[in-house]
Structure formats: structure tokens, C-alpha cells
Amino acid sequence: MISNLDSESTLFLANVERIQQRIADANTQMSSGKKINVASDAPDQIGALLQLRADRQRNTQIQSNLALARTDGSSADDALGAAIQVMDRALTLAAQGANFTTDAAGRQSIAQEIEGLQEQMVSFSQTQVQGRYIFSGDQSGSPAYQLDLNGVNLTLNPANGVDRLSTAASTRRVEDPAGGSFAVSKTAQEIFDGSGGDNVFAALNNLRLALLNNDAAGITASTGALHQASDHLNAMQAFYGTVENRIDDATTFASNYDIQLQTEISQKEDADATAAALEMTQANTQLQAAFQMRAQVPRKSLFDYLA
């Protein structure tokens, strides 16, 4: 195809197009607030920018997981604090029941109160957060224990006054933004139904049975188990206290890291409004000057040369 434009006109139009593109780019930066709106704006920066955005998205998810773990940890801490108070009351009642002045009727009455404490302890093992049983390990959709003082399911109930409905472990860990991960929960079995003398359910049930049987020696013997079980609950509460502290540290780190990532992203993609405005002004000035100069160029036709 033969062009009707001479080389000078072609060059002029190319320069005008380049200046207009500068104006359009500056206008886009000012309106969007971004200096990178499409990959072609800075192809050498796209890889790093995408990685930063991915890192921030991952950090946001970590923050969400930490917040959920913090809620669970706080609820567990509260439940265990209340459970320890129940054990303190049980120790007081055990002392009353062991007193030689307490007769069989009195011990029967105390046993009824112990039964109420057992109900409370089972309810603590069934603590829920947002519909999840936080002490049920990896099977958080259902409780790990239910009260069974009559021993209906003896295969599940080794004379502890409860039915063990699940033995699911707790494998949940939360990622630490500083690196690694850490466990954030214990199961009801670990907390309330441990082996040996630290079994909370067994300690309460043995006390209740001794009271019902008017067994003074059994009541006295149960006191040691109650103390051991109470100490175990304190150790479990200390675990959650440590978890809460670590979650708080991780949350602070994640928050600071988010600010760092956002700053790096902004440095790469955010427009410099002042520079963009200056670029637009200069480009407009150059465009006007180009048109003025073009208007002053002499125009001659073939007839001018033949005259």
C-alpha cells in the first residue's frame, strides 16, 4: 500500500501518538492510584508483585486461623478455671464427709451435691465454640463424654460415672507466621479422663460412691485423688495459658508482617500522584507545542514548484 504521507508527517504523527499515550498513562495512574494497572506497565515487576500478594493472602489466612485458635483457647481456659473451682468445692465436701460427726444421711446429702459437680464437669468436657466441641479433638462435631452414673455402658464406662463416646486425638496445629507450627488444644480424655490418679471423672465418682456407701475410709482416701486431679487440671490450664501467649505473639508478628507486605506492594504498584500530574502537564505542553510548530510548517504543492 502506498502512503499519502511524507516521512516528516509520519514522524509527526508518531510523536503525537507517543505523547498522547503518556497523557493517557498519567491519567490512568491518577484515576486508579496505581502505576501498574496491567502487566505491560512494568513486566519486570509483575513476578515480585504477584509473590508479595500471595504472601499477604497466606498471612491473612494465618491471622484468621490464629483468631479462631485464640477464641478456642480463651474458652478452654475459662472452662478449666471453672473446673478447678468445682474440684475445690469437691475437696471441701470430701472434708465434710470424712468428719466423724457426719452421719450416713449427711453423707447421702453430700453425695447428691457431688453428683451435681459431676454433671458440671461433664458439661465442661462438652464446651462448645461456634458449634464445635473444642475438647473433642478431630471429631469436634460431637461431645467426647456424657454422664452415666448408673454405669449403663460398662464397656465404655470404667466406673468413672461417664460414657466415653470418642477417643479421637487432637492433631490440630496452627501455623506460626515466624515459622513452624504449634499445637493449640488438648482432648477431653487428656484433660478429664487421664490414666492413673489424675483422672478427674474417677476422683469425683469414687468420692460420690464412698459417700453413698457411708465409707469413711473411702472418703478420706478419695481426698488424695481429688488433689491429684485438681493439680492435673491446673497443668492443663497452664498449657492453654501458654498457647494463648504464643498465639498473641504470633498475631503481633503476623500483623507487623502484613504492614511490611502492604508497604512493599504499595512501593511497587502505587502511583506517585505528584509525578503523574507533572507528567500529564508536561505531556500536554509538549503536545500543544508540537501542534503549534506543525501549524507553522510551510505547505507547498506541486504547482508551487512549477510556477
Stockholm file with secondary structure:
# STOCKHOLM 1.0

chainA/1-307         MISNLDSESTLFLANVERIQQRIADANTQMSSGKKINVASDAPDQIGALLQLRADRQRNTQIQSNLALARTDGSSADDALGAAIQVMDRALTLAAQGANFTTDAAGRQSIAQEIEGLQEQMVSFSQTQVQGRYIFSGDQSGSPAYQLDLNGVNLTLNPANGVDRLSTAASTRRVEDPAGGSFAVSKTAQEIFDGSGGDNVFAALNNLRLALLNNDAAGITASTGALHQASDHLNAMQAFYGTVENRIDDATTFASNYDIQLQTEISQKEDADATAAALEMTQANTQLQAAFQMRAQVPRKSLFDYLA
#=GR chainA/1-307 SS CCCSSCHHHHHHHHHHHHHHHHHHHHHHHHHHSBSCSSGGGCTTTHHHHHHHHHHHHHHHHHHHHHHHHHHHHHHHHHHHHHHHHHHHHHHHHHHHHHSTTCCHHHHHHHHHHHHHHHHHHHHHHTCEETTEETTSTTCTTSCSEEECTTCSSTTTCSSSSEEECCCCCCCCEEECTTSSEEECCCCHHHHHSCSGGGCHHHHHHHHHHHHHTTCHHHHHHHHHHHHHHHHHHHHHHHHHHHHHHHHHHHHHHHHHHHHHHHHHHHHHHBCCHHHHHHHHHHHHHHHHHHHHHHHTSCCCCHHHHHC
#=GC SS_cons         CCCSSCHHHHHHHHHHHHHHHHHHHHHHHHHHSBSCSSGGGCTTTHHHHHHHHHHHHHHHHHHHHHHHHHHHHHHHHHHHHHHHHHHHHHHHHHHHHHSTTCCHHHHHHHHHHHHHHHHHHHHHHTCEETTEETTSTTCTTSCSEEECTTCSSTTTCSSSSEEECCCCCCCCEEECTTSSEEECCCCHHHHHSCSGGGCHHHHHHHHHHHHHTTCHHHHHHHHHHHHHHHHHHHHHHHHHHHHHHHHHHHHHHHHHHHHHHHHHHHHHHBCCHHHHHHHHHHHHHHHHHHHHHHHTSCCCCHHHHHC
//
